[in-house]
């Protein structure tokens, strides 16, 4: 079931990533980077956002614990994470979709016992003529690489766009 996204109904935004210093500023930590952006640019929204404190692939326990503690239902939850199936500079917001192979999302679905929560899928797949000529890269070839300054600016623009939809409707 696909619902219309209403940012005003989101009570908690959780960014997925890996807390280890070596993962800082990598594509796989796009969810963490989005939360960093919110904390820097949107104080009102920062009160409703946080990062997991565990590794991506075991995010479910953290999400289940914090939603139980804060008494927040899954349909009021937005999980922000990287998506290697989407091009860098794009994003999608979905409700009730499967994990599509994303192990962090899979962990959350298993822990919550439902896939009925919102997902902010942040595109990280490299684009451009060189990538089209060489063929589709496997996610493992780039997700743990450091984000270049150029691509960091692209992500910041995406984060600004996403944040603006919250500002309009909060």
Biotite code that builds the C-alpha atoms (Angstrom):
import biotite.structure as struc

atoms = struc.array([
    struc.Atom([0.000, 0.000, 0.000], chain_id="A", res_id=1, res_name="UNK", atom_name="CA", element="C"),
    struc.Atom([1.536, 3.323, -1.045], chain_id="A", res_id=2, res_name="UNK", atom_name="CA", element="C"),
    struc.Atom([0.464, 6.346, 0.982], chain_id="A", res_id=3, res_name="UNK", atom_name="CA", element="C"),
    struc.Atom([1.006, 10.017, 0.261], chain_id="A", res_id=4, res_name="UNK", atom_name="CA", element="C"),
    struc.Atom([3.962, 11.261, 2.265], chain_id="A", res_id=5, res_name="UNK", atom_name="CA", element="C"),
    struc.Atom([3.038, 13.879, 4.856], chain_id="A", res_id=6, res_name="UNK", atom_name="CA", element="C"),
    struc.Atom([6.150, 15.182, 6.669], chain_id="A", res_id=7, res_name="UNK", atom_name="CA", element="C"),
    struc.Atom([3.999, 16.575, 9.496], chain_id="A", res_id=8, res_name="UNK", atom_name="CA", element="C"),
    struc.Atom([3.086, 13.019, 10.513], chain_id="A", res_id=9, res_name="UNK", atom_name="CA", element="C"),
    struc.Atom([6.710, 11.924, 10.895], chain_id="A", res_id=10, res_name="UNK", atom_name="CA", element="C"),
    struc.Atom([7.616, 11.845, 14.576], chain_id="A", res_id=11, res_name="UNK", atom_name="CA", element="C"),
    struc.Atom([11.125, 10.431, 14.215], chain_id="A", res_id=12, res_name="UNK", atom_name="CA", element="C"),
    struc.Atom([13.778, 10.369, 11.488], chain_id="A", res_id=13, res_name="UNK", atom_name="CA", element="C"),
    struc.Atom([16.520, 7.792, 11.945], chain_id="A", res_id=14, res_name="UNK", atom_name="CA", element="C"),
    struc.Atom([19.645, 7.866, 9.792], chain_id="A", res_id=15, res_name="UNK", atom_name="CA", element="C"),
    struc.Atom([21.399, 4.579, 9.063], chain_id="A", res_id=16, res_name="UNK", atom_name="CA", element="C"),
    struc.Atom([25.139, 4.258, 8.796], chain_id="A", res_id=17, res_name="UNK", atom_name="CA", element="C"),
    struc.Atom([28.180, 2.757, 10.439], chain_id="A", res_id=18, res_name="UNK", atom_name="CA", element="C"),
    struc.Atom([29.551, 4.510, 13.535], chain_id="A", res_id=19, res_name="UNK", atom_name="CA", element="C"),
    struc.Atom([33.181, 3.523, 12.962], chain_id="A", res_id=20, res_name="UNK", atom_name="CA", element="C"),
    struc.Atom([35.493, 6.436, 12.091], chain_id="A", res_id=21, res_name="UNK", atom_name="CA", element="C"),
    struc.Atom([36.686, 4.670, 8.929], chain_id="A", res_id=22, res_name="UNK", atom_name="CA", element="C"),
    struc.Atom([33.144, 4.790, 7.514], chain_id="A", res_id=23, res_name="UNK", atom_name="CA", element="C"),
    struc.Atom([32.773, 8.522, 8.056], chain_id="A", res_id=24, res_name="UNK", atom_name="CA", element="C"),
    struc.Atom([31.974, 10.420, 4.829], chain_id="A", res_id=25, res_name="UNK", atom_name="CA", element="C"),
    struc.Atom([31.376, 7.284, 2.754], chain_id="A", res_id=26, res_name="UNK", atom_name="CA", element="C"),
    struc.Atom([28.404, 6.706, 0.462], chain_id="A", res_id=27, res_name="UNK", atom_name="CA", element="C"),
    struc.Atom([27.111, 3.958, 2.746], chain_id="A", res_id=28, res_name="UNK", atom_name="CA", element="C"),
    struc.Atom([26.707, 6.568, 5.504], chain_id="A", res_id=29, res_name="UNK", atom_name="CA", element="C"),
    struc.Atom([24.323, 8.778, 3.490], chain_id="A", res_id=30, res_name="UNK", atom_name="CA", element="C"),
    struc.Atom([21.677, 8.357, 6.211], chain_id="A", res_id=31, res_name="UNK", atom_name="CA", element="C"),
    struc.Atom([24.084, 9.664, 8.860], chain_id="A", res_id=32, res_name="UNK", atom_name="CA", element="C"),
    struc.Atom([25.083, 12.528, 6.565], chain_id="A", res_id=33, res_name="UNK", atom_name="CA", element="C"),
    struc.Atom([21.437, 13.500, 6.128], chain_id="A", res_id=34, res_name="UNK", atom_name="CA", element="C"),
    struc.Atom([21.004, 13.660, 9.921], chain_id="A", res_id=35, res_name="UNK", atom_name="CA", element="C"),
    struc.Atom([24.200, 15.766, 10.166], chain_id="A", res_id=36, res_name="UNK", atom_name="CA", element="C"),
    struc.Atom([22.687, 18.127, 7.584], chain_id="A", res_id=37, res_name="UNK", atom_name="CA", element="C"),
    struc.Atom([19.439, 18.413, 9.553], chain_id="A", res_id=38, res_name="UNK", atom_name="CA", element="C"),
    struc.Atom([21.301, 19.093, 12.797], chain_id="A", res_id=39, res_name="UNK", atom_name="CA", element="C"),
    struc.Atom([23.311, 21.841, 11.121], chain_id="A", res_id=40, res_name="UNK", atom_name="CA", element="C"),
    struc.Atom([20.524, 23.544, 9.146], chain_id="A", res_id=41, res_name="UNK", atom_name="CA", element="C"),
    struc.Atom([17.147, 22.763, 10.692], chain_id="A", res_id=42, res_name="UNK", atom_name="CA", element="C"),
    struc.Atom([16.924, 23.001, 14.478], chain_id="A", res_id=43, res_name="UNK", atom_name="CA", element="C"),
    struc.Atom([13.194, 22.242, 14.554], chain_id="A", res_id=44, res_name="UNK", atom_name="CA", element="C"),
    struc.Atom([13.665, 19.027, 12.598], chain_id="A", res_id=45, res_name="UNK", atom_name="CA", element="C"),
    struc.Atom([16.811, 18.112, 14.559], chain_id="A", res_id=46, res_name="UNK", atom_name="CA", element="C"),
    struc.Atom([14.627, 17.541, 17.627], chain_id="A", res_id=47, res_name="UNK", atom_name="CA", element="C"),
    struc.Atom([12.969, 14.665, 15.755], chain_id="A", res_id=48, res_name="UNK", atom_name="CA", element="C"),
    struc.Atom([16.057, 13.031, 14.253], chain_id="A", res_id=49, res_name="UNK", atom_name="CA", element="C"),
    struc.Atom([18.921, 10.795, 15.316], chain_id="A", res_id=50, res_name="UNK", atom_name="CA", element="C"),
    struc.Atom([21.514, 8.330, 14.084], chain_id="A", res_id=51, res_name="UNK", atom_name="CA", element="C"),
    struc.Atom([21.717, 4.670, 14.949], chain_id="A", res_id=52, res_name="UNK", atom_name="CA", element="C"),
    struc.Atom([24.542, 3.792, 17.306], chain_id="A", res_id=53, res_name="UNK", atom_name="CA", element="C"),
    struc.Atom([25.165, 0.385, 15.786], chain_id="A", res_id=54, res_name="UNK", atom_name="CA", element="C"),
    struc.Atom([26.390, -1.022, 12.509], chain_id="A", res_id=55, res_name="UNK", atom_name="CA", element="C"),
    struc.Atom([24.097, -0.691, 9.538], chain_id="A", res_id=56, res_name="UNK", atom_name="CA", element="C"),
    struc.Atom([23.337, -4.392, 9.167], chain_id="A", res_id=57, res_name="UNK", atom_name="CA", element="C"),
    struc.Atom([22.088, -4.660, 12.750], chain_id="A", res_id=58, res_name="UNK", atom_name="CA", element="C"),
    struc.Atom([20.035, -1.437, 12.846], chain_id="A", res_id=59, res_name="UNK", atom_name="CA", element="C"),
    struc.Atom([16.804, -3.237, 13.677], chain_id="A", res_id=60, res_name="UNK", atom_name="CA", element="C"),
    struc.Atom([17.457, -3.634, 17.388], chain_id="A", res_id=61, res_name="UNK", atom_name="CA", element="C"),
    struc.Atom([18.251, 0.057, 17.762], chain_id="A", res_id=62, res_name="UNK", atom_name="CA", element="C"),
    struc.Atom([15.154, 1.130, 15.819], chain_id="A", res_id=63, res_name="UNK", atom_name="CA", element="C"),
    struc.Atom([12.868, -1.212, 17.734], chain_id="A", res_id=64, res_name="UNK", atom_name="CA", element="C"),
    struc.Atom([14.259, -0.047, 21.073], chain_id="A", res_id=65, res_name="UNK", atom_name="CA", element="C"),
    struc.Atom([13.993, 3.678, 20.373], chain_id="A", res_id=66, res_name="UNK", atom_name="CA", element="C"),
    struc.Atom([10.483, 3.463, 18.875], chain_id="A", res_id=67, res_name="UNK", atom_name="CA", element="C"),
    struc.Atom([9.318, 1.474, 21.893], chain_id="A", res_id=68, res_name="UNK", atom_name="CA", element="C"),
    struc.Atom([10.951, 3.908, 24.325], chain_id="A", res_id=69, res_name="UNK", atom_name="CA", element="C"),
    struc.Atom([9.442, 6.946, 22.571], chain_id="A", res_id=70, res_name="UNK", atom_name="CA", element="C"),
    struc.Atom([6.124, 5.153, 21.919], chain_id="A", res_id=71, res_name="UNK", atom_name="CA", element="C"),
    struc.Atom([6.262, 5.826, 18.175], chain_id="A", res_id=72, res_name="UNK", atom_name="CA", element="C"),
    struc.Atom([4.496, 3.562, 15.717], chain_id="A", res_id=73, res_name="UNK", atom_name="CA", element="C"),
    struc.Atom([6.270, 2.430, 12.539], chain_id="A", res_id=74, res_name="UNK", atom_name="CA", element="C"),
    struc.Atom([3.996, 4.528, 10.295], chain_id="A", res_id=75, res_name="UNK", atom_name="CA", element="C"),
    struc.Atom([5.342, 7.705, 12.014], chain_id="A", res_id=76, res_name="UNK", atom_name="CA", element="C"),
    struc.Atom([8.942, 6.682, 11.361], chain_id="A", res_id=77, res_name="UNK", atom_name="CA", element="C"),
    struc.Atom([11.228, 7.751, 8.500], chain_id="A", res_id=78, res_name="UNK", atom_name="CA", element="C"),
    struc.Atom([14.379, 5.703, 7.947], chain_id="A", res_id=79, res_name="UNK", atom_name="CA", element="C"),
    struc.Atom([17.044, 7.585, 5.930], chain_id="A", res_id=80, res_name="UNK", atom_name="CA", element="C"),
    struc.Atom([19.569, 5.377, 4.148], chain_id="A", res_id=81, res_name="UNK", atom_name="CA", element="C"),
    struc.Atom([21.781, 5.018, 1.102], chain_id="A", res_id=82, res_name="UNK", atom_name="CA", element="C"),
    struc.Atom([20.367, 3.337, -1.989], chain_id="A", res_id=83, res_name="UNK", atom_name="CA", element="C"),
    struc.Atom([22.806, 1.996, -4.562], chain_id="A", res_id=84, res_name="UNK", atom_name="CA", element="C"),
    struc.Atom([19.967, 1.431, -7.062], chain_id="A", res_id=85, res_name="UNK", atom_name="CA", element="C"),
    struc.Atom([19.321, 5.188, -7.310], chain_id="A", res_id=86, res_name="UNK", atom_name="CA", element="C"),
    struc.Atom([21.642, 7.620, -9.070], chain_id="A", res_id=87, res_name="UNK", atom_name="CA", element="C"),
    struc.Atom([23.595, 10.134, -7.029], chain_id="A", res_id=88, res_name="UNK", atom_name="CA", element="C"),
    struc.Atom([21.565, 13.341, -6.799], chain_id="A", res_id=89, res_name="UNK", atom_name="CA", element="C"),
    struc.Atom([18.204, 11.570, -6.578], chain_id="A", res_id=90, res_name="UNK", atom_name="CA", element="C"),
    struc.Atom([16.028, 10.289, -3.767], chain_id="A", res_id=91, res_name="UNK", atom_name="CA", element="C"),
    struc.Atom([12.720, 8.538, -3.205], chain_id="A", res_id=92, res_name="UNK", atom_name="CA", element="C"),
    struc.Atom([10.374, 8.367, -0.264], chain_id="A", res_id=93, res_name="UNK", atom_name="CA", element="C"),
    struc.Atom([8.462, 5.087, 0.000], chain_id="A", res_id=94, res_name="UNK", atom_name="CA", element="C"),
    struc.Atom([6.126, 3.445, 2.459], chain_id="A", res_id=95, res_name="UNK", atom_name="CA", element="C"),
    struc.Atom([5.753, -0.265, 3.072], chain_id="A", res_id=96, res_name="UNK", atom_name="CA", element="C"),
    struc.Atom([8.298, -1.480, 0.558], chain_id="A", res_id=97, res_name="UNK", atom_name="CA", element="C"),
    struc.Atom([10.657, -4.412, 1.012], chain_id="A", res_id=98, res_name="UNK", atom_name="CA", element="C"),
    struc.Atom([14.357, -4.100, 1.713], chain_id="A", res_id=99, res_name="UNK", atom_name="CA", element="C"),
    struc.Atom([15.473, -4.615, -1.915], chain_id="A", res_id=100, res_name="UNK", atom_name="CA", element="C"),
    struc.Atom([18.589, -6.275, -0.527], chain_id="A", res_id=101, res_name="UNK", atom_name="CA", element="C"),
    struc.Atom([19.532, -3.429, 1.848], chain_id="A", res_id=102, res_name="UNK", atom_name="CA", element="C"),
    struc.Atom([20.691, -5.291, 4.935], chain_id="A", res_id=103, res_name="UNK", atom_name="CA", element="C"),
    struc.Atom([20.052, -2.404, 7.335], chain_id="A", res_id=104, res_name="UNK", atom_name="CA", element="C"),
    struc.Atom([16.455, -2.066, 6.169], chain_id="A", res_id=105, res_name="UNK", atom_name="CA", element="C"),
    struc.Atom([16.066, -5.842, 6.263], chain_id="A", res_id=106, res_name="UNK", atom_name="CA", element="C"),
    struc.Atom([17.207, -5.839, 9.902], chain_id="A", res_id=107, res_name="UNK", atom_name="CA", element="C"),
    struc.Atom([14.602, -3.169, 10.725], chain_id="A", res_id=108, res_name="UNK", atom_name="CA", element="C"),
    struc.Atom([11.793, -5.062, 8.983], chain_id="A", res_id=109, res_name="UNK", atom_name="CA", element="C"),
    struc.Atom([12.673, -8.217, 10.921], chain_id="A", res_id=110, res_name="UNK", atom_name="CA", element="C"),
    struc.Atom([12.939, -6.403, 14.268], chain_id="A", res_id=111, res_name="UNK", atom_name="CA", element="C"),
    struc.Atom([9.727, -4.391, 13.891], chain_id="A", res_id=112, res_name="UNK", atom_name="CA", element="C"),
    struc.Atom([7.845, -7.304, 12.346], chain_id="A", res_id=113, res_name="UNK", atom_name="CA", element="C"),
    struc.Atom([6.556, -5.021, 9.601], chain_id="A", res_id=114, res_name="UNK", atom_name="CA", element="C"),
    struc.Atom([7.683, -3.150, 6.517], chain_id="A", res_id=115, res_name="UNK", atom_name="CA", element="C"),
    struc.Atom([5.063, -0.459, 7.113], chain_id="A", res_id=116, res_name="UNK", atom_name="CA", element="C"),
    struc.Atom([7.354, 2.483, 7.794], chain_id="A", res_id=117, res_name="UNK", atom_name="CA", element="C"),
    struc.Atom([8.623, 5.340, 5.644], chain_id="A", res_id=118, res_name="UNK", atom_name="CA", element="C"),
    struc.Atom([11.970, 5.100, 3.869], chain_id="A", res_id=119, res_name="UNK", atom_name="CA", element="C"),
    struc.Atom([14.030, 7.975, 2.531], chain_id="A", res_id=120, res_name="UNK", atom_name="CA", element="C"),
    struc.Atom([16.174, 6.298, -0.101], chain_id="A", res_id=121, res_name="UNK", atom_name="CA", element="C"),
    struc.Atom([19.164, 8.522, -0.911], chain_id="A", res_id=122, res_name="UNK", atom_name="CA", element="C"),
    struc.Atom([20.735, 7.777, -4.288], chain_id="A", res_id=123, res_name="UNK", atom_name="CA", element="C"),
    struc.Atom([24.468, 7.101, -4.229], chain_id="A", res_id=124, res_name="UNK", atom_name="CA", element="C"),
    struc.Atom([25.110, 5.340, -7.563], chain_id="A", res_id=125, res_name="UNK", atom_name="CA", element="C"),
    struc.Atom([27.804, 7.168, -9.574], chain_id="A", res_id=126, res_name="UNK", atom_name="CA", element="C"),
    struc.Atom([26.590, 8.736, -12.796], chain_id="A", res_id=127, res_name="UNK", atom_name="CA", element="C"),
    struc.Atom([28.275, 10.127, -15.863], chain_id="A", res_id=128, res_name="UNK", atom_name="CA", element="C"),
    struc.Atom([29.643, 9.114, -19.218], chain_id="A", res_id=129, res_name="UNK", atom_name="CA", element="C"),
    struc.Atom([32.555, 7.070, -17.820], chain_id="A", res_id=130, res_name="UNK", atom_name="CA", element="C"),
    struc.Atom([30.240, 4.909, -15.715], chain_id="A", res_id=131, res_name="UNK", atom_name="CA", element="C"),
    struc.Atom([27.857, 4.385, -18.654], chain_id="A", res_id=132, res_name="UNK", atom_name="CA", element="C"),
    struc.Atom([30.753, 3.271, -20.866], chain_id="A", res_id=133, res_name="UNK", atom_name="CA", element="C"),
    struc.Atom([32.229, 0.900, -18.277], chain_id="A", res_id=134, res_name="UNK", atom_name="CA", element="C"),
    struc.Atom([28.872, -0.604, -17.331], chain_id="A", res_id=135, res_name="UNK", atom_name="CA", element="C"),
    struc.Atom([26.951, -0.807, -14.085], chain_id="A", res_id=136, res_name="UNK", atom_name="CA", element="C"),
    struc.Atom([29.195, -0.976, -11.023], chain_id="A", res_id=137, res_name="UNK", atom_name="CA", element="C"),
    struc.Atom([28.388, -3.372, -8.218], chain_id="A", res_id=138, res_name="UNK", atom_name="CA", element="C"),
    struc.Atom([27.422, -1.631, -4.981], chain_id="A", res_id=139, res_name="UNK", atom_name="CA", element="C"),
    struc.Atom([30.409, -3.170, -3.189], chain_id="A", res_id=140, res_name="UNK", atom_name="CA", element="C"),
    struc.Atom([32.702, -1.327, -5.612], chain_id="A", res_id=141, res_name="UNK", atom_name="CA", element="C"),
    struc.Atom([31.714, 2.126, -4.338], chain_id="A", res_id=142, res_name="UNK", atom_name="CA", element="C"),
    struc.Atom([29.536, 2.182, -1.188], chain_id="A", res_id=143, res_name="UNK", atom_name="CA", element="C"),
    struc.Atom([32.497, 2.265, 1.212], chain_id="A", res_id=144, res_name="UNK", atom_name="CA", element="C"),
    struc.Atom([34.522, 4.781, -0.795], chain_id="A", res_id=145, res_name="UNK", atom_name="CA", element="C"),
    struc.Atom([34.998, 8.322, 0.506], chain_id="A", res_id=146, res_name="UNK", atom_name="CA", element="C"),
    struc.Atom([32.669, 10.861, -1.055], chain_id="A", res_id=147, res_name="UNK", atom_name="CA", element="C"),
    struc.Atom([34.467, 13.285, -3.356], chain_id="A", res_id=148, res_name="UNK", atom_name="CA", element="C"),
    struc.Atom([34.007, 17.036, -2.749], chain_id="A", res_id=149, res_name="UNK", atom_name="CA", element="C"),
    struc.Atom([32.024, 17.289, -6.007], chain_id="A", res_id=150, res_name="UNK", atom_name="CA", element="C"),
    struc.Atom([29.673, 14.468, -5.012], chain_id="A", res_id=151, res_name="UNK", atom_name="CA", element="C"),
    struc.Atom([29.430, 15.865, -1.485], chain_id="A", res_id=152, res_name="UNK", atom_name="CA", element="C"),
    struc.Atom([27.986, 19.064, -2.960], chain_id="A", res_id=153, res_name="UNK", atom_name="CA", element="C"),
    struc.Atom([25.462, 17.017, -4.925], chain_id="A", res_id=154, res_name="UNK", atom_name="CA", element="C"),
    struc.Atom([24.373, 15.241, -1.741], chain_id="A", res_id=155, res_name="UNK", atom_name="CA", element="C"),
    struc.Atom([24.085, 18.576, 0.102], chain_id="A", res_id=156, res_name="UNK", atom_name="CA", element="C"),
    struc.Atom([21.735, 19.831, -2.626], chain_id="A", res_id=157, res_name="UNK", atom_name="CA", element="C"),
    struc.Atom([19.610, 16.698, -2.274], chain_id="A", res_id=158, res_name="UNK", atom_name="CA", element="C"),
    struc.Atom([19.549, 17.123, 1.517], chain_id="A", res_id=159, res_name="UNK", atom_name="CA", element="C"),
    struc.Atom([18.450, 20.767, 1.093], chain_id="A", res_id=160, res_name="UNK", atom_name="CA", element="C"),
    struc.Atom([15.624, 19.677, -1.199], chain_id="A", res_id=161, res_name="UNK", atom_name="CA", element="C"),
    struc.Atom([14.444, 16.963, 1.195], chain_id="A", res_id=162, res_name="UNK", atom_name="CA", element="C"),
    struc.Atom([14.663, 19.299, 4.205], chain_id="A", res_id=163, res_name="UNK", atom_name="CA", element="C"),
    struc.Atom([12.630, 21.954, 2.414], chain_id="A", res_id=164, res_name="UNK", atom_name="CA", element="C"),
    struc.Atom([9.644, 19.633, 2.125], chain_id="A", res_id=165, res_name="UNK", atom_name="CA", element="C"),
    struc.Atom([9.654, 19.349, 5.924], chain_id="A", res_id=166, res_name="UNK", atom_name="CA", element="C"),
    struc.Atom([9.877, 23.122, 6.424], chain_id="A", res_id=167, res_name="UNK", atom_name="CA", element="C"),
    struc.Atom([6.777, 23.691, 4.313], chain_id="A", res_id=168, res_name="UNK", atom_name="CA", element="C"),
    struc.Atom([4.626, 21.225, 6.220], chain_id="A", res_id=169, res_name="UNK", atom_name="CA", element="C"),
    struc.Atom([5.834, 21.272, 9.832], chain_id="A", res_id=170, res_name="UNK", atom_name="CA", element="C"),
])
